[in-house]
Amino acid sequence: MGSSCETGQGVCGPKAGAEASCGSGCAACGGACGGDPSACATAMWQAAFFQAMKEVQVGLLKPRIQKAWGATMEKAADGLLESMGAYWQSMVAQARAKGEFQELLRRLWQQRT
């Protein structure tokens, strides 16, 4: 079998990273098809297939996950929101304190001149 670019498994297919970088040409395929429009179209169709397959899988799993763990995940989401709210408020307080200190330093240095 040929390289990942020859088989349409490069940038446009399921492989990614250094293994997917081949040739130059079709910008839509990231250059993986060597400029051959037919190869580029084939690779884009293959990429679309894998993307659609994943989207269908996600769509099928979402309601099952919601049914099986929804109540627990709702509680986890509430806990995360409460925790992140406290964290955010502490960041605001730190920023305020830092700003107040910077303002103090500015005033002190202005008094010296």
Buried (B, 14 or more C-beta within 10 A) or exposed (E): EEEBBBBBBBBBBBBEEEEBBBBEBBEBBBBBBBEBEEBBBBBBEBBEEEEEEEEEEEEEEEEEEEEEEEEEEEEEEEEEEEEEEEEEEEEEEEEEEEEEEEEEEEEEEEEEE
